[in-house]
């Protein structure tokens, strides 16, 4: 059964998204040198799938939690055999979604020039535990 968000949850999500958009604007206005220094605070942050995050996302992480090393979303960690501990709070990054389809002209679909992104929450490896192996029992 799919749960629907309450009005309060929707309001909190909108507030969080607005705050993260403002944080992104602040990073985008920084000179390249300042962005480089900010991203160096956390070092190179990789996903649990061994992908290096963009400098913008590394800056986003540096402004939220400087102790992050390897990140993944809730389901990414599950696929890696780890689970996010209950009560842990992640950091927000922007994840590319691809270009938006704008119109169908019959033979092909035109794509908008602008890349789309969604806000995603990721957790550091230190916020996860190894999942218990199912089907094994201690003798």
N, C-alpha and C positions, 0 to 999 in steps of 0.2 A: 504494500500500500504506500503510495507516494504522499509524503507530507507536504503541506503548503505552509509557507512562511506567514507568521502573524504580522500585523501592521507594525508592531514594535520591532520585530526582526528586520522587516523591510526598511524601516527608518534607520536602524543601526547600520545596515549594509550600505545604504545610501550615504550616510555620514562618513563611513570608513572609505568608501570609494572617492568621495569628495576630498578627504584628507590625503589620500594617496595620489590623486590627480594633482593636488597642490604641491605635494612633495616632488612629483615628476617635473612639474613646471620649474620648481626651484633648481633642480638638477640640470634641466635643459638650459637654464639661463646662466649657469656657471661657465667660466672660461674652461677650455680643455685642460689646462694645467691643474686647476682646482678639482676637476672631476677625476683626473688621474690620481691626485693625492688622496682624495676621498676613497676611491676604490682600493688604493694600496693599504688602507687601514684594515681591510678584511682579507687582503691577499686575493689569490685567484679562487673564486668560489665555483665549484662544479656541482652538477646534479648527480644524483645516485645512478644515473644512466650515463655518466662520464662525459657530459656536455658542459662546456665552459659557458657561464652566463655572460651576457653582454655587459659592457662597462656601465651602462645605465642601471641595469638590475643589480650590479655589484654596489653601485652607489646607493640604490634604494635599500639594500640590505645593510650597508654601513651606517645609514642613518636610523635604522630600526634596531639592529643587534650586531655589534662588532665581533661577537665570538662565533659566528657561523662559519662552517667549513665546507660541509657537503650537505646539499639540500635536496628535498624531494617532496612532492605532494603526498597526501594521505594514501592514495591508491598506488602511486609509484613505490612508496616504501613497502606496501603490502606485497607487490609483485617481487620485491627484492627479499622477501622473507622477514621483514621487520614490521613492527607496528608502532604507531605514535602513542606515547603514554597518555592516559586520560588526564585532562586538565592542562596539557601543554598548549602554548600559544605560538603560532608561527609568525612569519614575516610575509609581507606582500611583495610580489613582483608582477611585472607585466609579461604575459605570455602571448606570442603572436598567433592569430587565428587564420590569417590569410586575407586575401582581398575580398571585398564584398561584391556580390553579383548585383549589377544595377538594372540591366534590362535584357530581355531576350529578343533578339532580332530575327528569330526563326532558324537561321543556319548556325549561329553561334551566340554565346552570351558575352556581353561586354563586362569588363571588370573595372571597378573603380581604381584609381591610381593610389588611393590611400590604404595603407596596411591597417588592419584591425587588430586590437589587442583586448585581452580580458585580464582582470585582476585575479591572481591566484595566490593562495596561501601555501607556503612551503615550510617545512620543518627541518631543523638541523639533525644530523645523525645522532647527536647527543640527546635528542628528545625522543629517541626511539629505543625499542628493545627487540631482541631477536624473538621471532614468533616461536611458540612451542610446537614441536613436531607432533602432528596428530597421528594416532594409530599406534603409538609406542607406549609401552607400559613398563614400569620398573618391576623387576622380579625379585 
